[in-house]
Amino acid sequence: MTETSAATGATDQPSEDDIVEQKAVRLAKRERLIAERVDAAGGAYPVGVPVTDTIAAVRERFGALQAGDETGVVAAVAGRVVFSRNTGKLCFAALQAGDGSRIQAMVSLAQVGEESLQRWKELVDLGDHVYVRGEVISSRRGELSIMVDDWAIASKALLPLPNLYTELSEESRVRSRFLDLIVRDQARTTVRARAEVNASLRRTFTERGFIEVETPMLQIQHGGASARPFVTHSNAFDADLYLRIAPELYLKRAAVGGIDRVYEINRNFRNEGADSTHSPEFAMLEAYQAYSDYNGIADLTQTLVQNAAIAVAGSTTVTWADGTVYDLGGEWDRISMYDSLSSAAGVAITPQTPVDELRALAEREGVDEPPHATHGKWVEELWEHFVKGGLTRPTFVMDFPVDTSPLVRDHRSIAGVVEKWDLYVRGFELATGYSELIDPVIQRERFVAQAKLAAAGDVEAMHIDEEFLRAMEHGMPPMGGMGMGIDRLLMAITGLGIRETILFPLVK
């Protein structure tokens, strides 16, 4: 009797020598499959197999069978072999579907005959995709099974599977996500959670009359955020182009054109560092609502996040991967950046506080000077030092310095700040929202100030975008706007790191 499963071995993968040997053996089996096929010109594997049911559907229908029960119902399913045990007259295999559901295949001498049983023993390996047809039964041990009367190898794995019972290292999971999806339930769950989050976001927007659009990824001029772009070159236009850092300026053009409630779920690219909350390529949601402001868009954002949590977890109370229970429900706190910083630092800090005083406070606290330091950059750096770490509940941090927010409207009652918030959840920034700047004269002044910073070497500063200004000059309605990282939203709901929430993250 032989018994094999993807759980044998003590490491992520078999040794290199084992892999070479197993591949040679499996390649020889592939050659045999080709030789045995009548339509050998078609290769070793069938174009398709006549499945009638999914493994999950069979389990749902017959999961309550008692040991030894027979149904008289014939089903044909396909799955990947993740366990195999061969005896003299009976072979067992666990077939796993893409969603992780499993069913046992029983191949018996009495049912398939000696030749077919022997072929199974000689040809089927762990990792192979196998089609089986037969009666749905429960084995004597109570395992839901297919008593096979017909079978075929749909595709052969030429390389062995990793150990199912030994956790893949994070590096292995990221670099070989296809293996991670095969062997780890959490990986498959995360993919489905992401799809549920996106579906929930779209439902919420649709219910509120928003229209989803698509904007260019390749742009003549980067803008919409303070970030360093990736640069590429178009041979057709003989021009340098930038990968999108944000869709903002195009979505606002759409608002000028009369799409009063507009959003996009998009891919952004920023040529910056990568860590537990940042990736050079990431998914972003941006939305703009005419005749609203940053308070209204904060309400919308809270609803979007809470609905997404319900879609994934069934509740606004979520349980993270480490077992931590986190409450995303209720009304979220809204605090002032300047007031919360003043309270935590024990000294009054206002939009009029000189840069020298901020620098002196930072030196006393051991806070490093930010690149191209301005009043606003110092305030934000000090706020992160004094306040950020103490936030536990989801919190909107309101009213930012004007010089770090060139696309945001001046505050209606507080000089020197703009109507901007950042949403912090789980200790990181999840989203940002504005009362949008709609005056093209002021916007030009802000762009000019940014251009001066860029000329001084600030690679994250914006440039003057004449096309965007021309659109604004045709009349942009008052609006609230927001942007939220989809990857970070998954982090907030699941407790995972960013490389786990992105299916195929960029790695060196």
QUICORGI-V914652 format. One record per residue. RES is the residue in one small letter. OMEGA is omega in degrees with one decimal (none if undefined). D_LAST is the distance of its C-alpha to the last C-alpha in whole Angstrom. Layout:
<<RES & OMEGA & D_LAST> <RES & OMEGA & D_LAST>>
This chain:
<<m & 175.6 & 44> <t & 179.9 & 40> <e & 179.8 & 38> <t & 173.9 & 34> <s & 176.7 & 32> <a & 178.7 & 28> <a & 179.6 & 29> <t & -177.9 & 30> <g & -174.0 & 28> <a & -178.0 & 26> <t & 179.6 & 23> <d & -175.1 & 20> <q & 171.1 & 20> <p & 178.9 & 23> <s & 179.9 & 23> <e & 179.0 & 22> <d & 178.1 & 26> <d & -179.1 & 27> <i & 179.7 & 24> <v & -178.5 & 26> <e & -179.2 & 29> <q & 179.7 & 29> <k & 179.2 & 27> <a & 180.0 & 30> <v & -177.3 & 32> <r & 175.3 & 31> <l & 177.8 & 31> <a & 176.6 & 35> <k & 175.8 & 35> <r & 178.5 & 34> <e & 178.2 & 36> <r & 178.0 & 39> <l & 178.0 & 38> <i & -177.9 & 38> <a & -176.9 & 42> <e & -175.7 & 43> <r & 176.6 & 42> <v & 178.1 & 45> <d & -173.8 & 43> <a & 179.7 & 41> <a & 179.7 & 40> <g & 179.0 & 38> <g & -173.8 & 36> <a & -168.8 & 35> <y & 176.7 & 35> <p & 177.6 & 37> <v & 177.3 & 36> <g & 177.2 & 37> <v & -171.6 & 39> <p & 178.1 & 42> <v & 176.8 & 40> <t & -175.6 & 43> <d & 167.6 & 41> <t & 177.1 & 38> <i & 179.9 & 37> <a & -179.1 & 37> <a & 177.9 & 40> <v & 179.6 & 42> <r & -179.1 & 41> <e & -175.8 & 42> <r & -171.4 & 46> <f & -175.6 & 46> <g & -176.6 & 45> <a & 179.3 & 48> <l & 175.9 & 49> <q & -178.8 & 51> <a & 177.8 & 51> <g & -179.5 & 53> <d & 171.5 & 53> <e & -174.5 & 53> <t & -173.0 & 53> <g & -179.5 & 54> <v & 178.5 & 51> <v & 177.7 & 49> <a & 176.1 & 45> <a & -177.0 & 43> <v & 175.7 & 39> <a & 178.9 & 36> <g & 180.0 & 33> <r & 179.1 & 30> <v & 178.8 & 32> <v & 175.1 & 30> <f & 179.7 & 33> <s & 175.1 & 36> <r & -177.2 & 39> <n & 172.6 & 42> <t & -177.1 & 46> <g & -173.5 & 49> <k & -176.4 & 50> <l & 176.8 & 47> <c & 178.3 & 43> <f & 174.0 & 41> <a & 172.4 & 38> <a & 177.6 & 36> <l & -177.2 & 34> <q & 176.0 & 31> <a & -179.3 & 31> <g & 179.0 & 28> <d & 178.7 & 29> <g & 178.7 & 29> <s & -175.0 & 33> <r & 172.1 & 35> <i & 179.8 & 38> <q & 171.4 & 40> <a & 178.3 & 41> <m & -178.6 & 44> <v & -173.3 & 45> <s & 177.1 & 48> <l & -176.4 & 51> <a & -174.5 & 54> <q & -173.1 & 52> <v & -178.6 & 50> <g & -173.8 & 52> <e & -176.3 & 51> <e & -179.5 & 49> <s & 178.3 & 47> <l & -179.4 & 46> <q & 177.3 & 46> <r & 177.1 & 43> <w & -178.0 & 41> <k & -174.1 & 41> <e & -170.4 & 40> <l & -171.3 & 37> <v & 178.6 & 36> <d & 172.6 & 33> <l & 179.9 & 30> <g & 179.9 & 28> <d & 168.6 & 30> <h & -174.0 & 31> <v & 172.8 & 35> <y & 175.9 & 38> <v & 177.5 & 41> <r & 177.6 & 44> <g & -178.6 & 47> <e & 175.1 & 49> <v & -179.0 & 47> <i & 168.1 & 49> <s & -177.9 & 48> <s & 179.6 & 48> <r & 177.0 & 50> <r & 176.2 & 48> <g & -179.1 & 47> <e & 177.0 & 44> <l & -168.8 & 44> <s & 166.1 & 44> <i & 173.6 & 44> <m & -165.1 & 47> <v & 168.9 & 46> <d & 175.9 & 48> <d & -179.2 & 46> <w & 176.1 & 42> <a & 172.0 & 39> <i & 179.7 & 36> <a & 178.0 & 34> <s & -178.1 & 31> <k & 172.8 & 30> <a & 179.6 & 27> <l & 176.8 & 26> <l & -178.0 & 24> <p & 174.8 & 25> <l & 172.7 & 24> <p & 179.5 & 22> <n & -179.5 & 25> <l & -174.7 & 26> <y & 175.3 & 27> <t & -175.5 & 24> <e & 173.1 & 22> <l & 174.7 & 18> <s & 179.6 & 16> <e & -179.4 & 14> <e & 178.3 & 11> <s & 179.6 & 13> <r & -176.3 & 14> <v & -175.7 & 11> <r & -178.5 & 9> <s & -175.2 & 13> <r & 178.8 & 15> <f & 175.8 & 17> <l & 178.1 & 18> <d & -179.8 & 18> <l & 179.3 & 21> <i & -166.7 & 23> <v & -170.9 & 23> <r & -179.6 & 23> <d & -175.9 & 26> <q & 179.5 & 24> <a & 178.9 & 21> <r & 179.3 & 24> <t & -178.5 & 25> <t & 177.4 & 23> <v & 179.5 & 22> <r & 177.6 & 26> <a & 178.9 & 26> <r & 178.5 & 24> <a & 178.9 & 27> <e & 177.6 & 29> <v & -179.5 & 28> <n & 178.3 & 28> <a & 179.2 & 31> <s & 178.7 & 33> <l & -178.4 & 32> <r & 177.9 & 33> <r & -178.3 & 36> <t & 178.8 & 37> <f & -179.4 & 37> <t & 179.5 & 39> <e & -177.9 & 42> <r & 172.4 & 42> <g & 178.0 & 42> <f & 177.3 & 39> <i & 177.8 & 37> <e & 179.1 & 34> <v & 175.3 & 33> <e & 179.2 & 30> <t & -172.6 & 29> <p & 170.1 & 27> <m & 176.0 & 23> <l & -174.4 & 24> <q & 178.5 & 26> <i & -179.4 & 28> <q & -179.4 & 28> <h & 179.1 & 25> <g & 179.1 & 27> <g & 178.8 & 28> <a & 173.6 & 26> <s & -175.5 & 25> <a & 177.7 & 21> <r & -174.7 & 19> <p & 165.6 & 19> <f & -179.1 & 17> <v & 175.5 & 19> <t & -176.3 & 20> <h & 176.0 & 23> <s & 176.3 & 26> <n & -178.0 & 27> <a & -178.8 & 30> <f & -176.1 & 31> <d & -177.1 & 30> <a & 171.8 & 28> <d & 177.8 & 25> <l & -178.9 & 24> <y & 169.7 & 22> <l & -173.5 & 20> <r & 170.9 & 22> <i & 177.1 & 21> <a & 178.5 & 24> <p & -166.4 & 27> <e & -171.9 & 30> <l & 176.6 & 32> <y & 177.4 & 32> <l & 177.1 & 33> <k & 172.5 & 36> <r & 178.4 & 37> <a & 178.5 & 37> <a & 175.1 & 39> <v & -179.5 & 42> <g & 174.8 & 42> <g & 174.6 & 44> <i & -168.0 & 41> <d & 178.0 & 42> <r & -170.4 & 39> <v & 176.2 & 36> <y & 176.6 & 33> <e & 168.1 & 29> <i & -164.0 & 26> <n & 173.8 & 23> <r & 175.8 & 20> <n & -175.8 & 19> <f & 179.7 & 16> <r & -172.3 & 16> <n & -173.9 & 14> <e & -176.4 & 14> <g & 176.3 & 13> <a & 177.7 & 11> <d & -173.3 & 13> <s & 179.2 & 15> <t & -177.9 & 17> <h & 173.8 & 15> <s & -179.6 & 12> <p & 175.0 & 12> <e & -176.3 & 13> <f & 179.3 & 16> <a & -176.7 & 20> <m & 169.1 & 23> <l & 169.8 & 26> <e & -178.0 & 29> <a & 179.8 & 33> <y & -178.1 & 36> <q & 179.2 & 39> <a & 177.1 & 42> <y & 171.2 & 45> <s & 177.3 & 43> <d & -174.1 & 42> <y & 174.2 & 39> <n & 178.1 & 41> <g & -178.8 & 41> <i & 172.7 & 38> <a & 176.2 & 37> <d & 179.6 & 39> <l & -178.1 & 38> <t & 177.4 & 34> <q & 179.1 & 36> <t & 179.0 & 37> <l & -177.0 & 34> <v & -178.0 & 32> <q & 177.0 & 35> <n & 178.2 & 35> <a & 177.7 & 32> <a & 178.8 & 32> <i & -179.5 & 35> <a & -177.2 & 34> <v & -170.8 & 31> <a & -177.8 & 33> <g & -176.2 & 37> <s & 173.0 & 37> <t & 171.5 & 36> <t & -174.2 & 36> <v & 176.3 & 33> <t & -177.9 & 31> <w & -176.2 & 28> <a & -179.4 & 26> <d & 179.6 & 27> <g & 179.6 & 31> <t & 175.6 & 31> <v & -175.5 & 34> <y & -174.8 & 33> <d & 176.2 & 36> <l & -174.9 & 35> <g & 176.3 & 38> <g & 175.8 & 41> <e & -175.8 & 41> <w & -179.1 & 39> <d & 173.5 & 39> <r & -176.4 & 39> <i & 177.6 & 39> <s & 177.3 & 40> <m & -176.5 & 37> <y & -178.6 & 40> <d & -179.0 & 42> <s & 177.0 & 40> <l & 179.7 & 38> <s & -179.0 & 42> <s & -177.2 & 43> <a & -177.7 & 40> <a & -179.6 & 40> <g & 178.8 & 44> <v & -178.2 & 45> <a & 176.4 & 45> <i & -176.9 & 42> <t & 175.9 & 43> <p & -179.9 & 42> <q & -179.8 & 45> <t & -177.5 & 43> <p & 179.1 & 43> <v & -178.2 & 39> <d & 178.9 & 41> <e & 178.1 & 42> <l & 178.9 & 38> <r & 179.8 & 37> <a & 177.2 & 39> <l & 179.8 & 39> <a & 179.1 & 35> <e & 178.0 & 36> <r & -176.9 & 38> <e & -178.4 & 35> <g & 179.2 & 33> <v & -178.8 & 31> <d & 178.4 & 28> <e & 178.4 & 29> <p & 177.1 & 27> <p & 177.4 & 26> <h & -171.0 & 29> <a & 170.8 & 31> <t & 176.7 & 34> <h & -176.2 & 36> <g & -179.8 & 34> <k & 176.3 & 31> <w & -179.2 & 33> <v & -178.8 & 34> <e & 178.5 & 31> <e & 179.2 & 30> <l & 178.0 & 33> <w & 178.4 & 33> <e & -179.5 & 29> <h & -171.9 & 31> <f & -165.9 & 34> <v & -169.0 & 34> <k & -175.5 & 31> <g & -178.3 & 30> <g & -179.6 & 34> <l & 179.1 & 33> <t & 176.3 & 33> <r & 171.1 & 35> <p & -171.9 & 33> <t & 170.8 & 35> <f & 176.1 & 35> <v & -166.9 & 35> <m & 164.9 & 37> <d & -174.0 & 38> <f & 175.7 & 36> <p & -175.8 & 36> <v & -171.5 & 37> <d & 176.3 & 35> <t & -173.6 & 32> <s & -171.9 & 33> <p & -177.9 & 34> <l & -171.9 & 34> <v & -179.0 & 36> <r & 173.2 & 40> <d & 178.5 & 42> <h & -175.0 & 43> <r & -177.2 & 47> <s & -177.5 & 48> <i & -178.4 & 46> <a & 173.0 & 46> <g & 176.7 & 43> <v & 179.4 & 40> <v & -177.8 & 39> <e & -179.7 & 39> <k & 170.3 & 36> <w & 166.7 & 34> <d & 177.4 & 31> <l & 178.0 & 31> <y & 176.5 & 29> <v & 176.7 & 29> <r & 174.9 & 27> <g & 178.1 & 27> <f & 177.9 & 24> <e & -179.7 & 25> <l & -174.6 & 26> <a & 175.4 & 28> <t & -178.0 & 30> <g & -175.4 & 33> <y & 148.5 & 35> <s & -167.2 & 39> <e & 173.4 & 38> <l & -177.4 & 39> <i & -179.2 & 42> <d & -176.5 & 44> <p & 179.0 & 43> <v & 178.3 & 44> <i & -179.9 & 43> <q & 177.2 & 39> <r & 178.7 & 40> <e & 179.1 & 41> <r & 178.9 & 37> <f & 178.9 & 35> <v & 178.3 & 37> <a & 177.1 & 36> <q & 179.8 & 33> <a & 177.1 & 33> <k & 176.6 & 35> <l & 178.7 & 32> <a & 179.4 & 29> <a & 179.3 & 32> <a & 175.4 & 31> <g & 178.9 & 28> <d & -174.3 & 26> <v & 179.3 & 23> <e & -176.6 & 24> <a & 179.0 & 27> <m & 174.8 & 29> <h & 178.8 & 31> <i & -179.3 & 34> <d & -174.9 & 34> <e & -179.8 & 37> <e & 178.2 & 37> <f & 178.7 & 36> <l & 178.6 & 39> <r & 176.1 & 41> <a & 179.1 & 41> <m & -177.6 & 41> <e & 174.6 & 45> <h & 174.2 & 46> <g & 176.7 & 46> <m & -178.6 & 43> <p & 170.5 & 44> <p & -176.9 & 44> <m & 167.6 & 41> <g & -179.8 & 38> <g & 179.2 & 35> <m & 172.8 & 32> <g & -178.2 & 28> <m & 177.2 & 26> <g & 178.6 & 22> <i & 179.2 & 23> <d & 179.1 & 20> <r & 175.1 & 21> <l & 175.2 & 25> <l & 177.4 & 23> <m & -178.3 & 22> <a & -176.9 & 26> <i & -173.8 & 27> <t & -176.0 & 25> <g & -178.8 & 24> <l & 173.6 & 21> <g & -173.1 & 17> <i & -179.5 & 16> <r & 175.4 & 13> <e & -177.2 & 16> <t & 174.8 & 18> <i & -174.5 & 15> <l & -179.5 & 16> <f & -178.6 & 12> <p & 177.2 & 10> <l & 177.0 & 7> <v & 178.8 & 4> <k & none & 0>>
